[in-house]
Amino acid sequence: MIDGVLLEAALRVDERRFLMFVTDDIIYEEMLTILLLDLSRGIVDKLVIGSAYNSGCFEDLKVLPHLASFSFIGDTTWTVRVLPTPSLRLPFSDPRGVSRPVGLRKYIDISANPPPARANDSR
């Protein structure tokens, strides 16, 4: 079982892993949850893009091996890369608007270009 209402996309990474993009279908506070699912271990990484009173639409998905880019909030292009092995996750290393559960390892690397705007529209 995974949380969410709408499965936006499911991408096969390799023989045992899938990258899933899920939204909650909340019109004024839409958040995008990205999950890395391992068939033998379950969910191995999770991140959420979004914040209160900020809404986005998942679109323009482009897929390459172990890499996907898409638009979600504003004019930002988000890129996620599935790592072959876990790497050290440093605090505050993800772009603004991304949250993850507490932990020291990550299997998904994420970047945003241009960086998401702040509430005052500055970057």
N, C-alpha and C positions, 0 to 999 in steps of 0.2 A: 504494500500500500504506500502511495505517495500523497502528499498534500497538494491540493490544487483542484481547479475546476476544468480548465481547458488545456489539453496537451497541444502545444503549439507546434512542436517538432520532436522527433526522436531520431537520433543519428547513431548508426553502428560505428564504433571506434575500432574495434577488433573482434576477435571470436567471442570474447566474454564481457566486453564493456559497451555500454550505451550512454550517450549524452542526451539528456532530456530537458526540454524547455517547457515550463508550465506556468500558466497565469491563473489568477483567482477570479477573473471576470468581475472586477469592481471598478466601475466607470471612472470615478474621480481619484482613486488611489490604487491604480493597477501596479502590481509588482510582478517581476519576472523571477521565477526560481529556476536555477540551472542545477541539475543533478547529474552526477556521474554514478551510474549503476553498474556494479559488477555482479554477474549472474551467480557467483558462488559466495560473495561477501555482502551483497546488498548495496546500500548507498555508501560510497566511499568518500564523496565530497559533495558539498552543497554550498551554493552562494545565492544571494538574493540581490537584485537590482531594483531600486526604487526607494521612495520615502513618502511620508505623510503628505497629503494634498498635492501629490505629483503623479501624473498619469502618463502612461506610454502605450504604444502599440507595437507589437512584435512584427517586424517586416524586413524585407530585403535580405533574407537569409542566403548566404553564400557559403558553400562547403568545400573544403579541401581536406586531404588526409590529416587527421588529428587537429584540425583547425576549422573554426567557423566564425563568420562575422555577420553582424545584423544591426539593425537600427531598433532602438526601443524608446528612449526618452530624448526629446529635443533633436538637435542635429548631430548627435554623437553616433559614431560607428563603434560598436563594441566588438572586440575580438577575443574569443576564448580558444585556448590551446590545451589539449589534453596531454599531460606529461607522461612519458613512458614509465617513470618511477616517481614516487613522492619527493617533493623538495621542501626545504625549510620555509615556513611561512613567517615572514617578518611582520610585526604589527604596523598598521597604517600603510601597507605597501599596495593595497588595492585602490583603484580609482574611487573618487568621491561617489557616494550613492550605492556602494557595494558593501554588503554585510555577509559574514560567515559565522558559523558556530565556532566557539573557542577551540583552539587546537594549534599544534606546532607544524603540522604537515599539510601540504596541499597537492592535489592531483590535477587541478584546473588552474591555469594561469589566465588572468583577464587584463585587458588593456582597453582604453577608451581614447578615441581621437576624433575631434578635439575633446579635451577634458569636459566632463559635464559642468554646466553652468551652476553657479551658486544661486540662492534665492534672489539676490540682487542683480542677477544676470552677468556677473563678472566670472571670469575663469581663473 
